[in-house]
Amino acid sequence: MTQQTQDGWRLFRGDRVAREVEFPEAPPWRQFGDGPGGRPRHRPYLIGRTEADVVSAALHLRRPLLVTGHPGTGKSSLAHAIAHELSLGPVLQWPVNSRSVLKDALYGYDAIGRLRETHLRQERGDPEPDIGTYVRLGPLGTALVPRDRPRLLLVDELDKGDVDLPNDLLTVFEEGEFEIPELSRLPETQSEVPVLTHGSGGERVTVTRGVVRCREFPVVVITSNGERDFPPAFMRRCVRLDLPDPDEARLRDIVAAHLGEDALSDVDDLLHAFLNRRAPGELATDQLLNAVFLRKGGVDLDAEGLLDAVLHRLGGMV
């Protein structure tokens, strides 16, 4: 570093003095954008043979993989690891919340934008805009576009959604298709309509007679923190994987995978503090990684309150 504060690792000192500080390299799991050579960044993911076999079973059966476990056990990261290892392209993500409805995941239609543009064109004497310009497939809709190789859809934290959402999803998963009424009502001369897919710089795909029907069922990973139960019919059609909290040996392997073997040389006290503080669902593995990363960068984790700040309990009060 060419210029850093006199206190070593302290970038911010709270003394109201403005400085130009060169930021250190971010932790590997907090680096964004493409990696070296323009390739997507891949973060290491460790999984046991038994858990990997459950994933393979879901792939063979073409069934959704329902991944449960405490926060921080790597449920969402598993989806990215599967997509990377199987070369399925970028993960299509649908983060579910209490306001999420199935239609949002399937497609969106900007009726107001189309009406406004139609009026403007009529005033100029121009032809009406193509309706496909105002239709964009959502993450689930994009996953169901017919392809020779499937895409991976991550339905994140389904248990935060409405109670009816799992059964709504079940219908689409069983049929492997859905209808866009705004397109299916068009005359026969407009039976094929190009629409945009989900994601930045989404590609255009042709929808025929308003129906999107998959050729290969997508790889679907659904995560849940276990905040509520799902209907039996939904559970019966999923392959379930419960990710356990990693033990001490697995935690050491995770630290080495993310930060290198040399990070293990000065990690015993942090690891023991993590294990002593951890109760089911109270600490996440990335909190340990944060602590080790700071220690490796010269941060004084013995400073009052700093270790508590890094290893704070997820349940609220310490």
Backbone bond lengths (Angstrom), bond angles and torsions (degrees), N, CA, C in turn:
res aa  C-N    CA-C-N  psi(-1)  N-CA   C-N-CA  omega(-1)  CA-C   N-CA-C  phi
1 M - - - 1.448 - - 1.521 109.34 -
2 T 1.327 116.95 136.20 1.456 120.99 -176.83 1.517 112.22 -84.78
3 Q 1.338 117.49 -29.88 1.449 120.03 179.11 1.519 108.96 -149.08
4 Q 1.256 117.08 116.30 1.457 122.21 178.27 1.519 107.83 -139.60
5 T 1.269 116.72 163.34 1.450 120.53 -176.07 1.518 111.15 -63.12
6 Q 1.342 115.45 156.43 1.456 120.31 -179.09 1.521 111.67 -64.77
7 D 1.303 117.16 -20.91 1.452 120.57 -179.38 1.523 112.20 -87.35
8 G 1.313 118.00 23.26 1.454 120.96 175.57 1.517 112.45 72.72
9 W 1.317 116.51 -106.29 1.451 120.82 -173.08 1.519 113.12 -76.50
10 R 1.337 118.78 -13.71 1.471 121.33 -175.14 1.529 110.66 -75.30
11 L 1.324 115.90 101.24 1.461 120.68 176.64 1.526 110.75 -75.80
12 F 1.313 116.21 -39.08 1.462 121.93 178.09 1.517 108.80 -111.13
13 R 1.356 115.78 129.20 1.463 119.20 -176.72 1.524 113.16 -116.20
14 G 1.320 117.79 -10.29 1.453 119.79 177.93 1.511 114.08 69.44
15 D 1.360 118.29 26.97 1.462 120.71 -178.90 1.532 112.55 -105.61
16 R 1.343 116.94 9.33 1.467 123.93 176.61 1.524 112.78 64.67
17 V 1.320 118.17 19.35 1.464 122.37 177.29 1.520 108.94 -102.14
18 A 1.341 116.94 123.57 1.467 121.19 -178.72 1.528 110.08 -78.79
19 R 1.325 116.05 134.39 1.461 121.71 178.90 1.519 109.21 -139.30
20 E 1.311 116.35 155.78 1.461 120.87 169.07 1.524 107.12 -95.39
21 V 1.317 115.56 112.24 1.459 121.59 -175.20 1.525 108.61 -114.43
22 E 1.314 116.02 129.65 1.463 120.10 175.42 1.524 108.55 -82.12
23 F 1.324 115.49 120.27 1.452 119.48 -177.19 1.532 110.36 -72.25
24 P 1.331 117.26 138.22 1.465 120.13 176.39 1.523 110.23 -72.30
25 E 1.317 115.20 168.12 1.458 120.03 179.08 1.523 109.95 -64.45
26 A 1.325 114.75 138.79 1.463 120.30 -178.65 1.520 110.28 -73.10
27 P 1.339 117.31 158.88 1.471 119.81 173.23 1.528 110.09 -58.13
28 P 1.320 118.00 148.89 1.469 120.05 -178.10 1.523 113.25 -54.66
29 W 1.337 117.86 -34.51 1.462 120.78 -177.80 1.531 112.18 -82.60
30 R 1.357 118.12 0.14 1.457 121.80 176.35 1.530 111.34 -120.38
31 Q 1.312 116.50 23.67 1.460 121.82 175.66 1.521 108.42 -101.92
32 F 1.338 116.32 132.70 1.450 121.05 -173.88 1.525 110.00 -118.63
33 G 1.316 115.38 174.57 1.451 119.40 -176.96 1.516 111.02 78.44
34 D 1.321 115.93 -174.82 1.454 120.80 -178.46 1.523 110.99 -75.18
35 G 1.309 114.79 155.64 1.454 121.17 177.70 1.513 111.90 -88.46
36 P 1.328 118.09 -164.25 1.468 121.64 179.37 1.530 111.30 -57.60
37 G 1.331 114.83 138.23 1.463 119.79 179.10 1.511 114.03 73.95
38 G 1.361 116.94 12.71 1.454 120.05 179.45 1.516 114.32 77.01
39 R 1.336 117.20 7.46 1.463 120.44 179.45 1.525 110.33 -82.89
40 P 1.339 117.60 149.51 1.467 119.56 177.35 1.521 110.90 -59.51
41 R 1.314 116.17 143.02 1.461 120.29 178.64 1.527 110.12 -69.23
42 H 1.310 115.36 139.30 1.463 120.49 176.84 1.512 108.49 -121.41
43 R 1.324 116.09 125.38 1.456 121.66 178.71 1.525 108.58 -100.76
44 P 1.315 117.56 132.00 1.477 119.98 -177.55 1.516 111.60 -59.78
45 Y 1.324 114.97 143.92 1.466 120.56 -179.95 1.520 108.03 -137.64
46 L 1.328 115.64 125.70 1.464 121.12 -178.87 1.518 109.47 -105.02
47 I 1.329 115.94 132.40 1.459 120.99 -179.80 1.523 108.33 -145.22
48 G 1.316 116.87 144.44 1.456 121.32 -179.62 1.523 112.16 -74.30
49 R 1.328 115.76 163.14 1.463 120.88 -178.54 1.532 110.69 -62.52
50 T 1.328 118.07 -40.64 1.462 120.22 -179.48 1.523 111.09 -62.53
51 E 1.333 116.88 -45.43 1.464 120.38 179.61 1.522 111.04 -65.73
52 A 1.335 117.06 -39.27 1.467 119.84 178.63 1.523 111.08 -64.21
53 D 1.338 117.21 -34.63 1.470 120.14 177.98 1.528 111.63 -66.23
54 V 1.329 117.06 -34.90 1.467 120.08 176.91 1.525 109.98 -64.99
55 V 1.321 116.71 -41.27 1.465 120.48 176.44 1.520 110.14 -59.17
56 S 1.324 116.87 -46.59 1.467 120.69 -179.92 1.524 111.33 -61.35
57 A 1.332 117.14 -37.09 1.464 120.21 178.41 1.523 110.70 -62.01
58 A 1.331 117.23 -43.56 1.463 120.71 178.23 1.531 111.12 -62.80
59 L 1.331 116.75 -37.20 1.468 120.56 178.81 1.525 110.72 -66.31
60 H 1.317 116.66 -43.03 1.466 119.84 178.94 1.527 111.69 -63.66
61 L 1.334 116.31 -40.44 1.457 121.30 -175.49 1.525 113.03 -81.92
62 R 1.347 116.23 -9.96 1.473 120.69 -175.50 1.526 109.80 57.04
63 R 1.319 115.60 41.58 1.451 121.62 178.67 1.530 109.96 -113.05
64 P 1.351 117.51 150.92 1.469 119.24 174.79 1.529 110.96 -60.99
65 L 1.323 116.14 142.31 1.458 122.72 176.39 1.519 107.57 -98.55
66 L 1.327 117.08 113.40 1.465 122.20 178.89 1.522 108.25 -94.09
67 V 1.332 116.10 111.61 1.461 121.86 -174.96 1.525 108.82 -105.23
68 T 1.325 115.93 120.39 1.456 121.59 178.81 1.523 109.11 -117.01
69 G 1.314 115.33 164.67 1.458 120.90 -179.75 1.517 109.89 151.65
70 H 1.326 116.14 167.30 1.454 120.63 179.88 1.521 110.80 -68.19
71 P 1.332 118.38 156.72 1.472 120.74 175.60 1.525 110.78 -54.75
72 G 1.330 115.40 136.38 1.457 120.14 177.64 1.504 115.34 88.77
73 T 1.339 118.47 5.28 1.464 120.36 178.85 1.530 112.53 -87.37
74 G 1.330 117.51 -1.66 1.463 120.10 174.26 1.512 114.61 96.56
75 K 1.323 118.10 28.25 1.471 120.36 -177.59 1.527 111.44 -65.86
76 S 1.328 116.76 -51.60 1.469 119.88 -179.49 1.531 111.21 -69.13
77 S 1.319 116.40 -36.35 1.471 120.00 -179.92 1.517 111.50 -63.23
78 L 1.341 116.90 -29.00 1.461 120.15 178.50 1.528 110.58 -60.61
79 A 1.325 117.70 -39.56 1.465 120.92 179.73 1.520 110.44 -60.13
80 H 1.323 117.10 -43.81 1.468 120.72 179.75 1.525 110.58 -67.51
81 A 1.330 117.51 -35.62 1.458 120.12 178.24 1.530 111.15 -65.59
82 I 1.335 117.08 -40.34 1.465 120.91 178.25 1.527 110.28 -64.01
83 A 1.339 116.13 -46.82 1.466 120.11 -179.29 1.520 111.38 -61.07
84 H 1.334 116.62 -38.59 1.471 120.02 179.52 1.524 111.16 -68.21
85 E 1.330 116.59 -48.07 1.456 120.10 -175.17 1.523 112.16 -67.40
86 L 1.334 117.68 -31.92 1.465 121.35 -178.13 1.523 112.63 -98.49
87 S 1.349 117.27 4.38 1.472 122.11 178.75 1.524 111.64 53.81
88 L 1.333 115.55 54.06 1.459 121.33 -177.75 1.527 112.89 -99.29
89 G 1.334 117.15 6.17 1.444 119.87 179.37 1.524 112.08 84.23
90 P 1.337 116.86 -175.35 1.466 120.00 179.85 1.528 111.83 -60.97
91 V 1.322 115.72 143.62 1.453 121.08 179.59 1.528 109.83 -71.09
92 L 1.329 116.46 133.81 1.457 122.18 173.12 1.525 107.60 -87.46
93 Q 1.327 117.64 113.97 1.459 121.16 -171.38 1.525 111.39 -107.70
94 W 1.330 115.26 134.25 1.456 121.74 172.77 1.520 108.03 -126.33
95 P 1.346 118.54 95.81 1.467 121.07 176.30 1.519 109.93 -76.88
96 V 1.311 116.92 118.90 1.462 122.08 -174.22 1.522 109.84 -90.37
97 N 1.342 115.98 139.61 1.457 121.38 171.98 1.524 108.68 -136.55
98 S 1.320 116.84 -175.49 1.466 120.91 -174.18 1.522 112.78 -65.83
99 R 1.332 117.74 -17.89 1.470 120.98 -179.35 1.524 112.88 -99.27
100 S 1.310 117.69 0.45 1.465 121.08 -175.47 1.527 110.84 -71.10
101 V 1.340 114.99 136.37 1.468 121.63 173.99 1.521 108.28 -127.56
102 L 1.318 115.72 158.19 1.457 120.82 -174.86 1.524 111.85 -58.80
103 K 1.327 117.58 -40.86 1.463 120.50 -176.42 1.531 111.64 -57.87
104 D 1.345 117.78 -36.54 1.458 120.34 179.36 1.522 111.37 -59.03
105 A 1.320 116.45 -35.63 1.463 120.44 -179.25 1.519 111.77 -78.61
106 L 1.347 117.28 -23.50 1.467 120.86 -177.19 1.520 111.77 -85.17
107 Y 1.319 117.31 -55.40 1.472 119.95 -178.79 1.524 109.77 -166.43
108 G 1.326 114.94 163.64 1.449 121.77 172.95 1.518 109.52 -128.08
109 Y 1.323 116.00 145.41 1.467 121.51 -179.66 1.522 108.77 -129.76
110 D 1.321 116.76 119.14 1.459 122.65 -178.85 1.526 109.27 -90.35
111 A 1.331 116.01 79.37 1.466 120.70 -177.37 1.520 111.72 -66.48
112 I 1.337 117.02 -38.71 1.468 120.43 -178.74 1.524 110.44 -66.27
113 G 1.341 116.00 -43.43 1.463 119.13 178.58 1.512 112.16 -62.00
114 R 1.313 116.77 -39.14 1.464 120.18 179.15 1.532 111.01 -67.92
115 L 1.331 117.30 -41.04 1.455 120.65 179.07 1.523 111.07 -63.60
116 R 1.322 116.72 -42.62 1.457 120.67 178.72 1.527 111.19 -61.83
117 E 1.329 116.31 -45.99 1.460 120.28 -179.61 1.528 111.09 -65.96
118 T 1.326 117.06 -36.01 1.471 120.35 178.10 1.521 111.12 -61.67
119 H 1.333 117.71 -44.00 1.454 121.51 179.13 1.528 111.09 -63.25
120 L 1.320 116.84 -42.30 1.464 120.03 179.14 1.523 111.13 -63.22
121 R 1.310 117.02 -40.96 1.461 119.98 -179.03 1.522 111.36 -70.41
122 Q 1.319 116.57 -35.59 1.459 119.35 177.73 1.525 110.77 -63.54
123 E 1.321 116.89 -38.23 1.458 120.12 177.88 1.520 111.77 -65.20
124 R 1.320 116.81 -31.58 1.465 120.71 179.62 1.521 112.47 -90.14
125 G 1.337 116.51 -7.40 1.453 120.08 -177.33 1.520 113.16 78.08
126 D 1.334 117.77 20.58 1.465 122.09 179.58 1.527 109.84 -91.43
127 P 1.338 117.39 159.36 1.467 120.42 177.38 1.527 110.89 -66.76
128 E 1.329 116.22 157.49 1.454 121.23 179.79 1.530 110.87 -64.87
129 P 1.343 117.19 150.66 1.477 119.54 179.66 1.519 111.60 -69.73
130 D 1.312 115.95 153.38 1.467 121.90 177.17 1.524 109.06 -69.04
131 I 1.319 117.50 128.39 1.463 121.42 -177.79 1.521 112.09 -61.27
132 G 1.339 116.85 -29.61 1.457 119.47 -179.58 1.506 113.54 -62.54
133 T 1.346 117.23 -22.23 1.459 121.18 178.07 1.524 110.93 -65.12
134 Y 1.319 117.25 -23.20 1.461 122.01 -174.30 1.527 112.39 -107.40
135 V 1.322 116.77 10.11 1.463 121.97 175.90 1.525 108.48 -114.66
136 R 1.311 116.18 129.08 1.468 120.46 176.71 1.514 108.95 -133.18
137 L 1.318 116.55 127.96 1.455 121.10 179.05 1.526 110.16 -70.56
138 G 1.331 115.90 142.66 1.450 120.97 174.73 1.527 110.16 -83.98
139 P 1.338 117.42 -174.38 1.470 119.64 -177.95 1.525 113.28 -61.27
140 L 1.344 117.81 -42.59 1.461 120.30 178.31 1.525 110.43 -70.12
141 G 1.323 117.28 -41.61 1.461 120.21 177.14 1.507 112.24 -60.24
142 T 1.330 116.84 -40.77 1.467 120.96 178.34 1.521 110.72 -66.93
143 A 1.331 117.52 -36.92 1.462 120.84 179.09 1.525 111.68 -64.03
144 L 1.340 117.11 -26.56 1.457 121.10 -177.22 1.527 113.11 -92.39
145 V 1.321 117.78 1.14 1.467 120.04 175.33 1.526 108.68 -62.04
146 P 1.347 119.25 132.83 1.472 120.37 -177.72 1.527 112.03 -62.82
147 R 1.346 115.30 124.58 1.466 122.41 178.55 1.526 108.40 -143.44
148 D 1.327 115.12 162.37 1.462 119.77 175.95 1.526 111.04 -77.12
149 R 1.346 117.15 -30.54 1.462 122.00 175.31 1.515 108.39 -118.62
150 P 1.328 117.62 138.18 1.467 120.09 -176.69 1.517 112.10 -72.53
151 R 1.328 115.96 160.23 1.451 122.78 167.82 1.527 107.90 -99.81
152 L 1.329 116.11 165.10 1.459 120.66 177.91 1.522 109.75 -105.61
153 L 1.327 115.53 126.06 1.466 122.64 177.82 1.517 109.23 -108.36
154 L 1.332 116.53 126.97 1.458 122.66 175.06 1.518 108.85 -106.00
155 V 1.329 116.05 112.72 1.466 122.06 173.63 1.522 106.20 -97.58
156 D 1.322 116.00 101.14 1.462 120.69 -167.49 1.529 111.53 -94.10
157 E 1.334 115.55 124.43 1.462 124.97 176.32 1.530 111.25 60.56
158 L 1.313 115.43 57.94 1.463 121.41 179.79 1.525 111.79 -60.67
159 D 1.330 117.30 -28.28 1.466 119.73 -178.32 1.524 112.86 -67.30
160 K 1.333 118.52 -10.95 1.463 120.95 176.56 1.528 111.81 -84.93
161 G 1.334 117.98 -9.51 1.451 121.58 -176.89 1.518 113.11 -83.71
162 D 1.331 114.61 179.51 1.456 121.73 178.66 1.530 110.10 -62.22
163 V 1.328 115.95 153.59 1.459 120.65 -176.46 1.526 112.08 -62.94
164 D 1.330 118.52 -26.53 1.467 121.53 -179.07 1.528 113.40 -86.93
165 L 1.327 117.64 -10.00 1.459 120.10 -173.80 1.534 113.37 -61.75
166 P 1.350 120.43 -41.88 1.469 119.06 179.05 1.528 113.05 -58.05
167 N 1.335 117.64 -42.39 1.462 119.95 179.09 1.519 111.66 -69.04
168 D 1.335 118.04 -33.81 1.462 120.79 175.37 1.527 110.18 -63.32
169 L 1.318 115.63 -42.54 1.461 120.05 177.83 1.519 111.48 -64.31
170 L 1.326 115.30 -38.37 1.457 120.64 -176.57 1.518 111.47 -57.27
171 T 1.329 117.91 -39.43 1.455 121.52 -179.65 1.519 110.83 -61.58
172 V 1.323 116.90 -45.14 1.470 120.52 -179.96 1.519 110.43 -67.86
173 F 1.341 117.03 -40.70 1.462 119.58 -179.79 1.528 111.57 -64.01
174 E 1.311 117.11 -36.89 1.459 120.00 -178.36 1.532 111.70 -73.22
175 E 1.328 117.05 -36.70 1.459 119.97 -177.04 1.522 112.87 -89.96
176 G 1.314 117.18 -23.25 1.460 120.45 -179.97 1.514 113.69 66.98
177 E 1.327 117.04 23.36 1.458 120.85 -178.55 1.521 110.11 -157.89
178 F 1.332 115.62 165.95 1.459 121.60 173.29 1.523 108.44 -155.62
179 E 1.318 114.97 162.75 1.457 121.12 -176.83 1.525 110.93 -111.74
180 I 1.317 116.20 142.43 1.459 122.95 172.47 1.526 106.63 -105.89
181 P 1.338 118.57 97.84 1.472 120.65 -173.84 1.517 113.44 -55.96
182 E 1.340 117.77 -35.83 1.464 120.11 -178.47 1.528 111.63 -61.71
183 L 1.341 116.82 -25.57 1.473 120.35 179.04 1.523 111.65 -95.67
184 S 1.331 117.50 -34.03 1.467 119.69 -178.15 1.528 111.71 -69.04
185 R 1.337 117.76 -19.76 1.464 120.96 179.01 1.528 113.33 -84.92
186 L 1.319 117.30 -5.13 1.463 120.55 -178.69 1.524 110.53 -70.01
187 P 1.334 117.85 155.56 1.473 120.34 177.86 1.520 111.80 -64.64
188 E 1.340 115.87 163.48 1.463 121.65 -176.56 1.519 112.49 -57.08
189 T 1.334 116.21 -30.99 1.474 119.93 -179.50 1.523 112.05 -67.24
190 Q 1.335 117.17 -15.74 1.462 121.83 179.28 1.524 110.31 -116.84
191 S 1.321 116.29 38.69 1.467 120.16 -175.97 1.515 112.66 -71.49
192 E 1.331 118.84 -22.97 1.463 121.99 179.55 1.526 109.50 -115.21
193 V 1.320 115.85 118.97 1.460 121.65 -175.27 1.526 109.99 -127.41
194 P 1.331 118.72 122.30 1.468 120.50 174.83 1.531 110.49 -74.50
195 V 1.328 117.34 133.02 1.464 122.31 177.74 1.521 108.86 -131.49
196 L 1.327 115.89 162.33 1.456 121.48 178.50 1.519 110.91 -85.94
197 T 1.318 115.70 147.32 1.458 120.89 175.72 1.522 110.41 -96.76
198 H 1.324 116.01 172.61 1.458 123.07 -177.20 1.529 110.57 -73.21
199 G 1.329 115.37 147.11 1.453 120.75 174.70 1.513 111.60 111.31
200 S 1.329 114.79 161.24 1.457 119.59 178.20 1.520 109.48 -66.76
201 G 1.331 114.98 132.84 1.457 119.03 -177.53 1.503 112.72 63.22
202 G 1.349 116.58 37.31 1.458 120.93 -176.65 1.514 112.94 -56.12
203 E 1.317 115.60 143.97 1.458 120.71 178.29 1.518 109.84 -77.62
204 R 1.330 115.57 165.44 1.462 120.77 174.81 1.520 109.13 -99.80
205 V 1.328 115.28 134.37 1.458 120.87 176.13 1.523 107.85 -127.63
206 T 1.314 116.44 154.27 1.457 121.31 -178.34 1.520 110.48 -94.53
207 V 1.329 116.05 127.75 1.460 122.79 176.60 1.528 107.49 -103.86
208 T 1.313 116.63 125.15 1.462 122.19 -177.15 1.522 110.41 -101.46
209 R 1.320 114.93 123.57 1.474 122.68 179.12 1.526 112.82 53.79
210 G 1.296 115.51 30.46 1.457 120.93 173.47 1.507 115.60 75.81
211 V 1.337 118.71 11.06 1.465 121.43 -176.91 1.529 110.27 -116.64
212 V 1.324 115.65 129.62 1.470 121.86 173.30 1.524 106.73 -105.73
213 R 1.317 116.77 118.22 1.469 121.79 -176.17 1.523 109.27 -130.66
214 C 1.322 117.39 124.71 1.458 120.85 -176.36 1.531 111.16 -72.89
215 R 1.314 115.24 152.76 1.458 121.48 172.54 1.526 109.52 -97.01
216 E 1.298 116.68 -42.67 1.463 124.04 172.31 1.522 107.54 -117.61
217 F 1.352 117.49 124.46 1.455 119.86 -179.34 1.522 109.30 -60.39
218 P 1.337 118.12 133.39 1.467 119.88 -177.63 1.524 112.22 -64.98
219 V 1.326 114.82 158.64 1.464 120.28 171.23 1.528 106.54 -79.40
220 V 1.318 117.03 115.93 1.466 121.82 -174.89 1.525 109.18 -112.79
221 V 1.331 115.65 122.40 1.458 122.24 174.93 1.520 107.32 -115.33
222 I 1.332 116.30 120.94 1.461 122.62 179.95 1.521 108.15 -113.76
223 T 1.324 117.03 127.52 1.461 119.55 179.03 1.523 110.31 -106.65
224 S 1.328 114.80 151.80 1.465 121.38 178.53 1.515 108.63 -150.01
225 N 1.328 115.23 137.29 1.465 120.70 175.20 1.516 112.18 -90.39
226 G 1.338 116.83 6.35 1.451 120.86 177.19 1.511 113.87 75.38
227 E 1.355 117.21 25.30 1.455 119.53 -179.56 1.528 112.17 -71.51
228 R 1.333 117.64 -22.40 1.464 120.58 174.57 1.520 108.42 -158.23
229 D 1.335 115.27 166.07 1.458 121.42 -179.63 1.522 110.49 -86.22
230 F 1.328 115.32 154.91 1.455 121.63 176.73 1.531 109.56 -102.62
231 P 1.347 117.46 158.35 1.466 120.43 179.98 1.527 111.49 -59.74
232 P 1.329 118.05 145.65 1.474 121.38 -179.95 1.521 113.24 -55.80
233 A 1.345 118.05 -38.54 1.467 120.61 -179.55 1.527 110.91 -62.41
234 F 1.331 115.95 -36.88 1.465 120.14 178.13 1.519 110.52 -70.02
235 M 1.323 116.93 -45.58 1.457 121.05 -178.83 1.531 111.00 -62.19
236 R 1.314 116.34 -36.46 1.465 120.23 -177.92 1.521 112.03 -64.20
237 R 1.313 117.21 -26.50 1.456 120.86 -176.67 1.526 112.99 -98.36
238 C 1.317 116.77 6.32 1.466 121.57 177.06 1.526 110.04 -111.99
239 V 1.307 115.68 154.27 1.463 122.11 168.31 1.517 106.72 -99.03
240 R 1.319 117.81 122.21 1.465 121.17 -172.24 1.511 111.64 -98.11
241 L 1.335 114.72 137.04 1.459 122.55 176.18 1.519 108.18 -130.99
242 D 1.321 116.63 119.50 1.462 121.34 177.73 1.526 108.21 -103.42
243 L 1.322 116.58 116.24 1.463 120.98 -178.54 1.525 109.49 -86.52
244 P 1.320 118.45 121.40 1.466 120.93 -179.18 1.523 111.05 -78.47
245 D 1.322 115.78 161.07 1.464 119.68 171.24 1.530 108.31 -67.60
246 P 1.342 117.96 132.97 1.465 119.35 -177.41 1.525 112.29 -66.69
247 D 1.343 116.08 140.95 1.463 120.58 176.80 1.530 109.20 -83.02
248 E 1.333 116.37 -176.87 1.466 120.32 -174.61 1.526 111.83 -60.54
249 A 1.314 117.46 -43.49 1.462 120.39 -179.29 1.528 110.96 -62.78
250 R 1.340 116.56 -43.12 1.461 119.72 179.63 1.532 111.03 -66.63
251 L 1.334 117.01 -36.76 1.457 120.15 178.15 1.527 111.15 -62.85
252 R 1.324 116.57 -40.08 1.465 119.26 177.43 1.527 110.62 -64.23
253 D 1.323 116.82 -40.05 1.466 120.02 177.93 1.530 110.86 -63.84
254 I 1.320 117.23 -38.08 1.461 121.23 179.98 1.525 110.47 -66.84
255 V 1.316 117.19 -43.86 1.465 120.63 177.88 1.526 110.32 -59.87
256 A 1.326 116.49 -45.63 1.467 120.27 -179.31 1.524 111.15 -64.28
257 A 1.331 117.69 -39.04 1.466 120.81 -178.45 1.517 111.67 -65.96
258 H 1.323 117.32 -36.65 1.465 121.01 -176.57 1.522 113.35 -88.95
259 L 1.337 116.90 -34.87 1.465 119.94 -170.94 1.520 113.70 -121.54
260 G 1.329 118.01 0.15 1.453 120.60 178.33 1.519 112.69 94.28
261 E 1.320 115.38 155.57 1.462 120.81 -178.08 1.519 111.96 -61.47
262 D 1.341 117.86 -31.52 1.459 119.90 -177.60 1.522 112.45 -65.62
263 A 1.340 116.90 -21.24 1.465 119.60 178.91 1.516 112.00 -67.78
264 L 1.339 117.90 -18.35 1.456 121.28 -178.29 1.520 113.18 -78.37
265 S 1.336 116.69 -11.12 1.459 119.63 -174.66 1.526 112.56 -70.91
266 D 1.332 118.02 -22.28 1.464 120.16 -176.23 1.527 109.31 -136.97
267 V 1.328 115.42 51.21 1.453 118.89 -172.82 1.530 113.01 -123.06
268 D 1.330 117.31 -7.27 1.467 119.77 -171.97 1.522 112.64 -58.63
269 D 1.342 117.75 -45.59 1.463 119.11 -176.57 1.525 111.31 -67.39
270 L 1.344 116.47 -38.09 1.465 119.76 178.32 1.523 110.73 -67.09
271 L 1.323 116.05 -40.87 1.457 120.32 -179.47 1.524 111.01 -64.53
272 H 1.326 116.02 -42.14 1.457 119.29 179.91 1.523 111.13 -68.82
273 A 1.347 116.69 -37.47 1.464 119.56 176.70 1.518 110.52 -63.32
274 F 1.335 115.73 -40.09 1.473 120.77 178.55 1.526 110.78 -63.00
275 L 1.327 116.46 -47.85 1.460 120.49 -177.99 1.527 111.49 -66.87
276 N 1.330 117.60 -35.69 1.459 120.52 179.90 1.527 111.99 -70.27
277 R 1.327 116.21 -31.91 1.460 120.13 -179.08 1.522 112.18 -85.55
278 R 1.335 116.33 -21.17 1.459 119.35 -171.63 1.519 111.63 -76.28
279 A 1.315 114.38 124.41 1.460 122.43 166.96 1.515 105.77 -118.30
280 P 1.325 118.71 162.64 1.468 119.72 -178.14 1.525 112.39 -50.73
281 G 1.337 114.86 118.65 1.455 120.69 177.22 1.511 114.74 79.54
282 E 1.340 119.24 4.76 1.455 120.99 -173.63 1.527 113.94 -95.34
283 L 1.332 118.36 -26.40 1.455 121.51 178.29 1.531 109.25 -133.91
284 A 1.326 116.08 146.19 1.457 121.12 179.48 1.522 109.72 -108.14
285 T 1.321 116.17 151.74 1.460 120.79 -176.17 1.518 112.11 -60.02
286 D 1.348 117.16 -35.02 1.462 117.81 -178.37 1.526 112.02 -67.08
287 Q 1.344 117.49 -18.40 1.460 118.81 174.92 1.525 110.72 -68.74
288 L 1.326 116.76 -37.76 1.461 119.56 174.34 1.519 110.43 -64.96
289 L 1.337 117.53 -42.75 1.460 120.68 177.90 1.527 111.06 -59.74
290 N 1.336 116.43 -39.71 1.461 119.91 177.40 1.526 110.96 -59.53
291 A 1.334 116.10 -45.20 1.462 120.48 -178.55 1.528 111.38 -64.21
292 V 1.336 116.58 -43.93 1.468 120.05 -179.65 1.524 110.26 -66.35
293 F 1.327 116.93 -39.84 1.467 120.23 179.12 1.528 110.84 -61.54
294 L 1.327 116.94 -43.91 1.458 119.69 178.62 1.529 111.18 -64.85
295 R 1.328 117.16 -42.38 1.465 120.81 177.42 1.527 109.91 -59.77
296 K 1.310 116.72 -44.12 1.464 121.06 -179.26 1.522 111.68 -63.47
297 G 1.335 116.39 -30.48 1.463 120.79 179.79 1.513 114.19 -86.92
298 G 1.312 117.50 8.04 1.452 120.97 176.27 1.508 115.41 91.15
299 V 1.332 117.71 9.51 1.460 120.81 -179.48 1.529 110.01 -75.45
300 D 1.325 116.00 136.21 1.454 122.16 -179.95 1.528 108.88 -81.42
301 L 1.318 116.35 92.34 1.466 120.04 -178.41 1.520 112.52 -75.82
302 D 1.330 117.10 -5.13 1.454 119.34 174.77 1.518 111.65 -85.06
303 A 1.352 116.14 -6.30 1.461 119.26 177.58 1.523 109.31 -59.04
304 E 1.329 115.84 144.16 1.466 120.66 -173.80 1.525 111.76 -56.85
305 G 1.303 115.86 126.09 1.452 121.06 175.17 1.506 116.07 82.53
306 L 1.337 119.55 -13.87 1.459 119.89 -174.44 1.521 111.51 -72.01
307 L 1.316 117.11 -43.95 1.462 119.22 178.65 1.530 110.39 -63.84
308 D 1.329 116.84 -37.36 1.459 119.89 177.31 1.523 110.90 -63.46
309 A 1.327 116.74 -36.35 1.464 120.52 -179.67 1.522 111.16 -68.14
310 V 1.329 116.16 -37.19 1.467 119.97 -177.86 1.525 110.79 -78.04
311 L 1.322 116.96 -39.48 1.460 121.15 -178.00 1.535 111.29 -105.06
312 H 1.321 116.34 42.33 1.458 118.96 178.48 1.526 110.42 -72.64
313 R 1.297 116.09 146.81 1.447 121.30 -178.09 1.523 111.05 -73.11
314 L 1.328 115.60 140.20 1.458 120.80 -177.68 1.515 111.74 -74.24
315 G 1.321 117.17 -17.91 1.452 120.10 -177.04 1.515 114.37 -79.22
316 G 1.339 118.35 -3.45 1.448 120.46 177.91 1.503 111.14 122.46
317 M 1.313 117.23 -111.96 1.458 121.44 -175.34 1.528 110.63 -67.57
318 V 1.333 114.87 143.87 1.457 120.79 178.00 1.522 109.22 -81.66
